[in-house]
Amino acid sequence: MKIKYGIFALMLLLVILFSGASSYQSYLRQRTMLINGIDKQLYTAAMMARATLPRDYHDSIVDAASVAKKRFNEIVNRYNELCVELEMEYLWSLMKINGEIVFTSSTSPDKITNNENHAKFFESHTNPELYETAFLTQKPQYQQHMDKWGKIQVVLIPFVDSHGRPYLFGAGMKLSRVDGLLRRSLKESIIFGAGFLLAGLILSYILARMLSVPLNILAFETSKIASGQFDKKVKEKGFYEYVVLAQSFNQMALAINEKIIAQTKSEEKYRLLFEKMMDGFALHKIILNQNNQPVDYRFVEVNKAFEKQTGLNRNDIIGKTVTQVLPGTQADTADWIGKYGKVALTGEEISFELFSEVLSKWYQVVAYSPKKGYFATIFMDITGLKRAENRLQKSEKKYQAIMESMKEPIYKGSKDLIIEYMNPTMITRTGRDATGEYCFKAIHGFDEKCPWCNHENVINGNTNEFDVVSPKDNCSYHISSTPLVNNDGSISSLNVFRDVTQLQKMETMLKQSQKMEAIGTLAGGIAHDFNNILFPILGHATMLLEDAPEDSPFRNGLNGIYSSALRAGELVKQILTFSRQEMNQLHPMKIQPIVKEALKFIRSSIPATINIKHDIRPECGVIKADPTQIHQIVMNLTTNAFHAMEKKGGDLTVVLKEVESDEHNIIAPDITPGVYACLMVADTGEGMDKELICKIFDPFFTTKEQGKGTGMGLSAVHGIVKSMGGAIHVYSEPGIGSEFKLYFPLEDSCFEQHTTQTHEAMPTGVEQILLVDDEKEIVKMEKQMLERLGYKVTPFSDSREALNAFRDDPDKFDMVITDMAMPNLPGDKLAVELIRIRPDIPVLLCTGFSETMFAEKAMALGIKGFLLKPIVRKKLAKKIREVLNDNKHQQMPN
């Protein structure tokens, strides 16, 4: 009995302990399972809250004014509805902006729509530290928070918007609901345990020996079920009561397992749904006619994105057919019913883009069948995208029209150097539309890649600009190559050609002009000193020739000195002429007589092997010119032509005629439109290449043998023509000959007839002359020259001393001859002072060269005469006599 009761007591104690432990362990497992289930519900609720908001909701948030209060309250109302549907307590979203965590949406705690006791939009959270972990790890966080409403279970799901800013969606449920369920479960466990204990107490005594082993087995199996292994079954063998108890445990485990599986499937369903909720989603049931052909479909379920993209309300369409909701669907050319019916009946998935005439929108649609007779659609409103594509096509047409209207040749090339497009100007230049051909062949006439090609650099995204001379037309082009991104993402090159042939010619002429100007400045600087040196040489040589007998052995040498001095003077004159600094006066005149006179002279000086042809047209009009310069031009050009044909002979052609330049007939790039006199001098000599043509107007450049030229002839011609406002055009080819065309602008018909001067005797006189020059050699030589002409000379080498002498006795002198460039008191200022003392005193001003003094200015100062050094004695004598005689006539009474 003691053993029996001992066993009984032991069994009873074990039953009590086992029941208590199992109840407590079951309580803990149930609590954990409930919390896990709650966490899954919270996750689902938070994802549904996110799906409720627009896709770009958080992208557009900048400050508190980003969302209107009315819009925020609408979100609150929707969240309140979700909380009721999902048995949640709170739904909200937070965003981290400028380091501060603020509310971007939330529910009302009591689910009352007009209740203001909820978080305001952009309101800072009072406990931001609770959310730092979720922001940092960017992983879902499950937490328990304590607030003024009690302890709540919370899930925080992180996201990042398109600007890279983090935000959270949260859902919460009060743990008081969990605790209530657990207390009820605990109470039931306690009652169950008490009953179990009472039954054990009654039966233990009777069945202690018989039940101890089976009950231990049963307790072991139930512990497995309690641990969550619901797929494990208790063996249903033994006495009847044990079998019934085992069956009950197995049924309970099966029911719990089925419930968990159903809950898992439900969660999977919602998870899949919300993964696809970024686009519009709808579930439909297809409706067939008697012939099993689809004639309509019924709306079973839609999401918020569907409502937003179609403008249809869920409550208005669920349970209705599409023909009821959108009556025009059957006639829609998109054939929605036919496409979807095929999907629902065959299970074949389709995707397409179509325009809904009923909704007036473009959609990108994916349709599949979850089960036979049903189909689901996931679609996106791409109306905006289609409009953008349409605008892009219009823009492309617009820019193509611009390119086709441009005067510059343009072509578009692929990465393989194939022409993809040519504008009409390029087609005209090429002579055909060469689209599809290699650019180097069609554009430039090469058989392989152009030597300057940088196509790869352009395809890599770089813009290049460069200048080339195309061998196809020998024109110079400035080419701009720009990368152009096509719609398919490939890159082509857009090449714009600008014809700069004329521009380069003008640049060359400008450089030539600047070079001439620079050398001319140098020439003007040395002209004064050089002429002052030549003047005494020429003067002394003249006087020595007069003194030397005809048979004097020194006469040839003196003639050589005299000729060399004259030649040197002419050289200085040519230097000043080409630099346009010689002070010549231009007058309206017809140049036909001068040209003919020059041709007569050149005919007598060149061999008969050179045939001279001329066409001097009498109707050619008047130009403003200096006769000496025109004669110099003709002589220089014809002399050069003679030298070019000296060895083999040939034809020298001279033509003078009128030509007109306008926009349709540009005779030379550097002249303005108008009527011109064209003087052409051509030969059939050796000719010149392009490199040589670029140098012929350079001063001192010559191709002639030593002693035959100074290299100043064409430089002087260039200077004369430019000073007259004209232009020169040269064409030459080696072995064929050269052609010079000179263009002079025509003037009005009033002109001065040029006549040849007759020989005159040397003028002399007996007047008293005051001679002033800072060069003592010139003073000495000029005094002798004037005294030989019969004049009485008072010389001075200091202009201030001369002024004082004149001031002392102004009536002593009949005339003053003074140099221009003198120290202390220049000749023009001396003349002014002399005229102030005696207004009727005639003054003759002489200068080697001066940029500031010329004949017109001298006359304006009251100076009666103006001469350039070196001065030939005959010219000086004539000028002195002319000034004295004119002065006497002016003083005679009328």
GUTI-702189 format. One record per residue (C-alpha): x, y, z. Coordinates in steps of 0.1 Angstrom, whole numbers, plus 2048, in hexadecimal, padded with zeros to 3 digits. Each point is the difference from the previous one (the first is absolute). Example, Ala and Ser with C-alpha at 12.3 -4.5 7.8 and 13.67 -1.06 7.14 Angstrom:
! GUTI-702189
87B7D384E/80E8227F9/
//
This chain:
! GUTI-702189
800800800/81C818809/8107F97DF/7DF8047EF/7F9821812/82480A7FB/7FB7FA7DB/7DF812801/80F81D813/81E8007E9/7E97FF7E1/7EA81B80F/81E816806/80D7FA7DD/7DE8077F1/7FE820814/82380B7F6/7FC7F57DC/7DF8117FC/80D82080F/81F8007EB/7ED7F77E0/7E781B807/81B81A806/8147F57E2/7E08007EB/7F982480D/82380C7F5/7FD7EF7DE/7DD80E7FA/80D82280A/81D7FE7E7/7EA7F37E5/7E781C805/81B81B800/80F7F07E0/7DE8007F0/7FB82480B/8228097F1/7F57F27DE/7DF812802/813820809/8187FB7E2/7E27FB7E9/7EE81E80D/81F8167FC/8047F57DC/7DB8067F9/80482380F/81D8077E8/7EC7F37E3/7E4818809/81681E7F9/80A80C7DD/8207F27F3/811821800/7F180D821/821802813/81380B7E1/7EC821800/804808825/81681E807/7F181281D/7DF804814/7EF8107E2/8067E27EA/7DF7EF808/7E0812806/7ED7FA821/7E27F37EE/8167E77EE/8107F5820/7DE7FC811/7F57EA7E3/81F7EA806/7F67FF826/7DD7F47F7/80D7E57E9/8197F581B/7E47FF819/7EC7E97E9/81E7E97FC/8057FF825/7DC7F5805/8027E67E3/8227F280C/7FA804826/81D817803/80481D819/8178177EE/80E8067DC/81981C7F8/81E80A7EB/81F81480A/81B8107EB/82280D808/8058237F2/81E815809/8087E981E/7DD80380F/7E67E4801/7DE80D7F7/7DD7F17FA/7F57FD7DC/7DF7ED807/7EE7F081E/7DF7F380E/7E980E81B/8057ED821/7DA7FC804/7F87FC7DA/7EA81F800/8048137DF/7FC82280D/8157FA81F/81E818801/8127EB81A/8187F07E7/8238097F2/80081E7E9/8117FF7DE/825809804/7FE7FF826/8207F6811/8007DF813/805804826/8157E0802/8167FF7E1/8187E8810/7E77E37FC/8048017DA/8258057FC/8087DB7FD/7E77FB7E4/80D81F7ED/8247F4804/7FC7DA7F8/7E58057E6/7F07DF80C/7DE7FA80F/800804826/7E77F1819/7FF813821/7EA80581F/7F9824809/7F080F81F/7EB8207FB/7E3811811/7E77E67F3/8157E280D/8187E67F3/7FF7FB7DA/8107E77E8/80F8137E2/80F7F87DE/81681A7ED/8077FA7DB/81A8177EF/80080D7DC/81381A7EC/7F18197E8/80D8097DD/81581C810/8127E8817/7ED80C81F/7F67E481A/7DC7FC80D/7EE7E6815/7DD7F1801/7F47F4822/7E37EC80E/7F77FA824/7E97EA815/7FA803826/80E7E3813/7E3802818/7EC7EC7E6/81B7E5800/801800826/7DA7FB801/8027E37E9/81C7F1814/7EE805821/7E27EE7F1/8177E57F4/8107FE822/7DF7FE811/7F57E47E8/8217EE807/7FB803825/7DD7F37FE/80B7E47E9/81D7F8817/7E980081E/7E87E87EF/81D7EB7F4/80E800824/7DE7F680E/7FC7E47E7/8247F5807/7F9800825/7E17EA7FC/80F7E97E6/8237FF80D/7F87EB81D/7ED7E77EA/8158007E1/82180A80F/8127E17F6/7ED7FC7DF/8028247F4/82280B80B/8127F57E1/7E780A7E6/7FB821810/8258077FF/8007F87DC/7E28167FA/81181D813/81F7FC7EB/7EC8017DF/7EC81E80B/820813809/80A7FD7DB/7DE80E7F6/80581C81A/8228087F1/7EF8077DE/8057DF7EE/7DC7FE7F5/8087E77E5/8097E681B/7E57E780A/7FA7ED820/7FE7DB7FC/7DB7F5803/8067DF812/7F77F3822/7E1801815/7E28127F5/804820814/8248037F5/7F77FC7DC/7E481A803/818818811/81A7FA7E5/7E78067E4/7F5821811/82480C801/8067F67DC/7E08137F5/80A81E813/8238007F1/7F17FC7DD/7E881D805/81C81680D/8177F67E3/7E48077E6/7FA82280F/8258097FF/8037F47DC/7E18147F6/80E81E812/8227FC7EE/7EE7FD7DE/7EC81F808/81F813809/8117F47E0/7E280C7EC/80182280F/8268027FC/7FD7F77DB/7E48197FC/81381D80F/8207F87ED/7EB8087E0/7ED81D80E/81781B7F2/7ED7FC7DF/7DB7FD7FA/7F27DD809/7DE7F07F8/7F27DD803/7E37F77E9/7EA7E37F7/7FA7FA7DB/7DC7FD7F4/7F97E87E3/7E27FC7E9/7EF7DF7F6/81D7FA7E7/81A80481C/80C8207F0/80A81D817/7E681C7FE/806813821/8137FE821/7F8809824/815814818/8097EA81E/81B816811/81481F7F9/81B814812/804825807/8198037E3/7E47F47E9/7E981A80D/81A81B7FB/80A7F77DD/7DD7F97F2/7EC81A814/7E77E480A/7F57FB824/8037DE80F/7DE801811/7EF8097DF/80F7E37EB/8057E1816/7E77E57F6/7F78137E0/80A7F77DC/8168157EB/7E48087E8/7EC80D81C/81D81680D/80D80A7DE/7E47FC7E7/8168077E1/8197E3808/7F07E87E7/8068187E3/82380A80B/8197F87E5/8187F481C/7EA7E0803/8057FE826/7E67E4804/80F7EA7E5/82480380D/7F67FA824/7E97E37F8/81C7EE7EF/81680481F/7E47F4817/7F87E17EB/8237F67F5/81580C81D/8188117E7/81081F80E/80181F7EA/80F823801/7F981D7E9/7FB8267FC/7DE80D7F5/7EC81F7FF/7DE7FF812/7E78147EC/7E87FF81D/81980D81A/8148157E6/8207F280F/81E7EB7F6/8077E1815/81C7E7803/7EF7DF80B/80B7DE80C/7E37E7803/8027DC80F/7E87E680D/8027F7825/7E67E47F9/7EA7F67E3/7E48187F8/81281D812/81A8187F5/81481A812/80F8207F1/81E81480B/8028207ED/8108237FF/7F28207F2/81A80A7E6/7EC81D7F1/81A81980B/81C7EB7F2/7EE7FE7DE/7FA825800/825806807/8097E87E3/7E88147EA/81182180A/8227F07FA/7F57F67DD/7F38237F9/82180E80E/8147E97E9/7EC80B7E2/80482480A/8267FD803/8027ED7E0/7ED81C7EF/81981980F/81D7EB7F2/7F07FD7DE/7FB8267FF/824808809/81880C7E5/81D7EE80F/8067DC7F4/7F77E781C/8027DB803/7FB7E681B/8187E3803/7FE7DE812/81C7F2815/8097EB7E2/8058207EA/7E07F97ED/7EC81F7F6/7DE7FF811/7F28227F5/80A81C7E8/7EE8227FF/7F780E7DD/81F817800/8177E3806/7EE7EC7E5/80581D7E8/825802809/8057DA7FC/7EA7FE7E1/7EA7E480E/7F07F381F/81C7E980D/7ED7F381E/80D7DD807/8228067F1/822806812/804824809/8258037F6/7F77F47DD/7E08147FA/80A820812/8258047F7/8077E67E5/8187EB814/8037DA7FC/8087FC825/7FB812821/8088267FE/82380980D/7F1819819/7E47E980C/7F7803825/7E07EC7FE/8087E981D/80681E817/7DE80E7F7/7EF7DE805/810800823/7EC820808/81881C7F6/7F981D7E9/81C8097E7/80581E7E9/81B8017E5/80880E7DE/8067EB7E1/8038057DB/7EA7E67EF/8107F07E1/7DD7FB7F2/7FB8257F8/82181080C/7EC816818/80A808824/7E77F681B/7FD806825/7F07E080C/7EE7FB821/7FB7DC80B/7E87FA81D/7F57E0810/7DA7F97FC/7EE7E6815/7E57ED7ED/7E07F280F/80E7DD802/81E80D815/8197FE7E4/81681E7F8/8058107DE/81481E7F5/7F08207F3/8178127E8/7FA8247F6/81680E7E3/8068267FE/81180B7E0/81C81780B/8128027DF/7F98257FA/805807825/8237F17FF/8088147E1/7F681F812/8147F781F/81E7FA7E9/7FB8227F0/7FC810823/8217F180B/81080C7E0/7F3823806/80C800824/8227F47F5/80181C7E6/7F681981A/81B7F5818/81B8027E5/7F18217F5/80480E822/8257F67FF/80380F7DD/7F182180B/81880281D/81F7FD7EB/7F38157E2/808822810/8257F8809/8057ED7DF/7F381D7EB/815819814/81F7EB7F7/7F67FE7DB/7F98257FD/82480D803/80D7E27EB/7E88087E4/806826803/8267FE800/7FF7E77E3/7EA8187EC/81881D805/81F7EB7F9/7F07F47DF/7FA8247F6/82480A808/8117E17F0/8088037DA/7F07E87E8/8217EE7FB/8087FE825/80B7DD80C/7EB806820/7DF8067ED/7F77DB7FE/8057FC825/7EC81F808/7E47F37EA/8017DF813/7FE813821/7E38157F3/7ED7E27F2/8057EB820/7F381D815/7E28037EA/7FA7DA802/804801825/7E681C802/7E87EC7EA/8057E2818/7F781581E/7E280C7EC/7F67DD7F9/8037F6824/7EA81D80A/7E87F77E4/7FB7DC80A/7FC80A825/7E681B7F4/81381B811/80B8147E2/7ED8217FE/7F27FE7DD/7E18147F6/7E57EC7EE/7EA8117E6/7E37F37EB/80E7F57DE/7FE7E77E4/81E7EB7FF/7FE7F47DC/81B8197F3/8187F781C/7FC7DA7FA/8068057DB/81F816806/80E7E6817/7FA7E47E6/8138147E6/81D804817/8007DB809/7FD7F67DB/8208127F9/8137EF81C/7F77DB7FD/8097E77E4/7EA7F87E2/7FC7DC80D/7E680E818/7DF8097EF/7EC81C810/7DB7FE7FE/7EA81C80E/7DB808803/7FE82380F/7DB8087FF/7F88257FD/7DF7FD812/8117F6820/7F781B819/812818817/8147F581F/81181581B/8257FB7FB/82380F7FD/80D7FE7DC/8247F980B/7F37E3816/7EB7F17E3/81F8027E9/8147EF81C/7E67E4803/8007F97DB/8258007FD/8067E981E/7E67E77F5/80B7FF7DB/8257FF80A/7F87E1816/7ED7F07E4/81E8077E9/8187EF818/7E97E2803/8017FB7DA/82480C7FA/80E7DE7F7/7E47F17EA/7EB81E7F6/7DB800800/7E1817801/7FD81F817/7DB80A802/7F382080F/7DB807804/7EE81E80F/7DA7FD804/7E3806817/7F27E4816/7E47FE81A/8017EE822/7E07F6812/7F27E4815/7FC7EA7E1/8228097F0/81B80481B/81F8097EC/81780181F/7F97F8825/80F82080E/7EC81A7EC/7DE80E805/7E47FE7E6/80281A7E5/80F8097DD/8267FD7FC/81B8077E6/8127DF7FB/8248017F4/80C7DD7F6/8247F87F8/8067DC7F5/81D7EC7F3/8077DD7F3/8217FC813/80C7E881B/7E3805818/8007FC826/7F37E781A/7EA80881D/81C803819/8128197EA/7E18157FA/7FD805826/822811800/8018167E1/7F381F812/8197FD81C/81A81D7FE/8227F67F3/7F47DE7F5/80C7F87DD/8067E17EA/8158147E7/8257FE7FC/816818813/8008227F1/7DE7FC7EE/7E980981C/7FD80E823/7E27ED80B/7EC820804/7ED8017DF/7E17EC80A/80280D824/7FD8237F2/7E37F57E9/7EE7F181E/805820814/7F38167E4/7E17EB7F9/7F77FE825/804826805/7E88057E3/7E57EA811/8067E47E6/8087DB800/8187E87EF/7F87DD7F5/81C7E87F4/7FB7E07ED/81D7EB7F5/80A7DC7F8/8237F37FB/8097FC7DB/7E08137F4/80582480B/7F381A817/7E3819800/7FE81F816/7DE812803/7FF822810/7DF80F80A/7FC826805/7DE80F80B/7F18177E6/7F9824808/7E981B7F1/80780A7DC/812821809/8257FA7FB/8218107F9/8107F97DE/8247F5804/8198107E8/8247F97FA/81781C80D/8178127E7/824808806/806821812/81F815806/810802823/7EF81D813/818819812/7FD81F816/81181B815/7EA80181F/80D7FD824/7F87DE810/8027F6824/80B7DB800/7FA7EA820/8097DB805/80F7EE81E/8167EA7E9/81F8157F9/80A7EC7E1/7DE8087F1/802825809/8238027F0/7F57ED7E0/7DF8127FD/811822804/8177F97E4/7E37F37EA/7EB81F806/81D8187FB/8077F07DE/7DC8087F7/807824808/7F0803822/81081181F/7FF7E781D/802805826/8047DD80F/7F87F3823/8037DE810/7ED80A81F/7DB80A7FB/80081681F/81D8157F3/7EF8037DF/7E080D811/81481A813/81280C7E0/7DE8037EE/7F181281E/81D8197FF/7FB8097DB/7E07F07F2/8018147E0/8237F47F7/7F37DF7F2/7EB7F97E2/7FA7DB808/8077E581B/80A7DC7F8/7FE7EA81F/8037DC80A/7E37EF812/8107E981A/817816816/808800825/7F181A817/7EC8127E6/7F27EA7E3/7FB80F7DD/7DA803802/802813821/81C8167F3/7EA8097E2/7E480A816/816817814/80F8107E0/7DD8057F1/7F5810821/81D8197FD/7FB8067DB/7E07F27F1/80B8047DC/8207EC803/8007E27E9/80C7E0811/80B7E07EE/7FF7E1817/8177E27F8/8007DE812/80F7DE7FC/7E07F180E/7E5809819/7E17EE80B/7F282080F/8078187E3/7F37FF7DC/7F981A7E5/7DC80880A/809806824/81E8157F6/7EA8167EB/7E780381C/81C80E816/80881B7E6/81E7EE7F1/8028077DB/8137E17F4/8087DC80B/81B7E97F3/80C7DD808/8257F8803/8167F67EE/7F981E7E9/80E8037DD/80E8227F9/7E98067E2/7E27F8816/80C81681C/80781D7E8/7DE7FD7F0/7EE7FF822/81381E80D/7F78147E1/7DC7F5802/7FC80A825/8118227FA/7EB8087E1/7DF7F5811/80981681E/80781E7EA/7DE7FC7EE/7EE7FE821/81082180C/7F88137E0/7E2817803/7E17F67EC/
//
